[in-house]
């Protein structure tokens, strides 16, 4: 099955301004993946884009936890939560998709992390592991069997999306050069191995195209 098949979908994870150079949660070399993703978009039959869409008082923001700093971990409602700088606040430029990203073929936008007390890394499930985003049903309804995952960040939202896609029964492919991680290169290498063990296939964009 190829990316151009009606039974395949490309999921573009969180390609948003705040994760690029100059943003509060900038990921090194994130700029490099946008042209790669655009090449994938040009041939993909079905496309989903996800968007962090946080309220100002979101549980993941270190600024909302007195005395806490980014990258510290807290327990929030029984869920272990990594704290981050404020990012992708609803209706701000930082939450917008990167201007280079070609959105013309996007059939669905999944906004996640909208509840102030619960974060959502995965495009499929919020971080409680139970609350669905609706993406699984949308893809199943269209007859999609294979999911290609790209975007930001390899070691967080891309990882969670790929692992959930596999767990939910989709044949899953990580397009490795269409992703960048927060903790490059070590963090990304570790989670790629984790994905392989879970049955996720790892490919380069040239192989997919």
N, C-alpha and C positions, 0 to 999 in steps of 0.2 A: 504493500500500500504506500502511496506517495502523498506528499503534502497537498497536492492538487486534487486528491480524491475527495468526494463528498462525504466519505466516511472518516475523514481526518480533519483535525482542527488545530490551528496555531493559537497558543495562549501567550500573550505578550504581558509580562508581569511588571507593573509599576514603573514604566518608563516616564518618570515625572521630574519636573524641574528641580525639586529639592534634593534629588539624588545625584545631581550632576555638579561639576565644578562650579563653585560659588554658592551652592546650596548648603543648608545647615547639616545635612547628612550626606555629603558628597562622597561618591564612590569613585576611587581612582580608575581612570581610563574608561569611565562609563560612556564617554562620547563615541568610543570606537564601535560600540555595538549597534548604534542606531542605523547606520548604512547596511549592516548585516541583516538586521531585522526587516528593514525595508525591502531587501531582496527576497526574503522569505514571504513577506506580505504580498509581493507581486504575483506569487504563484499559488498562495494558499486559497483553498476553496471556502474555508470557514475560519473566521478570526474572532477571538475574544481578547479584549484588553482589560486588565485590572487597574484599579486606581485606589491607592490609599486615600481615605476621605475622612480625616479625623476632626472631631470637635476640639475646641481650644482646651477643654478640661480633660483630655484623653488620658487614660491610665498609663499609657506608654511613655508619656512625656516626663522626663526627670524634673522639669520645672513644677510639676504638680505634686511632687513628693518632697516635703521639706527636708533639707539636709542631704538629699540624694544627688548623685551625679550620673551623667550618661554612662551606659554600659554596666552599671550596677544592676542587680537583680532583686526584685521584690516578689512577694506573694500577693496576688490580686484575685480575690474570690476563689482561692484554691488553685489558681493557675500561676506558674512561674513566669514572671514578666521581666524581660530585659527593658531597661529604661533608655530612652533615646532623646536627643535634642528635639525640640518642637519641630514638626515637619508635616507637610501635606495637610495643612489645616484647610477645612472646607472653604470653597470659594475664594481661594488665594492663588496667586500666580505660581507659588511653589507646588500646589496640588495639580496644576495643569500638566497635560502631557508635554513632553519635550517638543519644541516647535519643528524639529526635523522629522519627527515620526509621521509617517503617512497613514492617516486614519481613515482613508476612503473605503477600505475593505473591511473595517471593523463592524461586525454584525451585532456585537453585544459588549457593553461596558459593565463590569462588575465592580461596584464600589464596596470597599471593605474597611473594617476598623471604624465603623460609624457609631457604634455604641461606646459611650464614654468609659464604661467599666470593663470592656473586653476588647482585646486586640484581635487581629485577623491577619495572619501571614498567608495562609493558603487561599487560592482562588475558589476552593471547594468548601472548606469548613473554617469556622472561626476557631480561635485557640482553645476553646473548651472541648474541642474534638467532637462536638455533637450538633452544633447549630450550622445548618447548611446555608450556603449563599444562593442556592438555586441553580448553580452552574451545572451540576451533575444532571439534573432533570432536563435542562435546556439541550445539552449535548446528546443525551439519550433520545430525546424526542426527535432530534434531527438524524438519528441513526449513526452518530459518530462513534467510532470504535478505537480510534488512535488519536493521541494527543501529543503535539510537539510543544515543548516548553522553552521560552526564552525570556530575557529581561533581567530585572534586578530584585534582590541580590541573590547570587548563587547560594550563599550559605544561610539565607533566611527565607524570604518569600518564594523564591524559585524552588528551593529545596522542599518546602512544605507543599507547594502545589504539585510538584512531580511525584512526591511520595503518596499524596492523597489520590492523585489520578490513578496511580498503579493499584493502590489499595481498593479503589472503587471499581476496578475491573477494566480500565482502559489500557490498551497497549501504549506505553509512554516512552517518548524520546526526548532527552535533553539535548538541545542544540548548544553545544558547549561554548563555541565562539560567539554566540549571540547572548551571552550572559557575562556578568561581572559580579564579584563578591566583595563584601565589606572587608573581610580578612584575607586578602590575596597575598601570596598564592596558597598558603597553607590551609586556610579555612575552606577554600573552594575545593582543593584536592581531597580533603577528608570527606566532605559531603558528597562529592562525585563517587567516591568509593562506596559510601553508604547507599547511594541511589543504585549503583550497580548491583549490590547485594540484594536490594529490594526488587530487582527485576526491571529497573529502568534502563533503556538502551541509551548509550552515549554516542553522539554523532557530531560531525562538523557540518557547517552550513553547505560546504561544497558537496558533501555526500547527499544531503537532503535535496539540494537543488538539481 
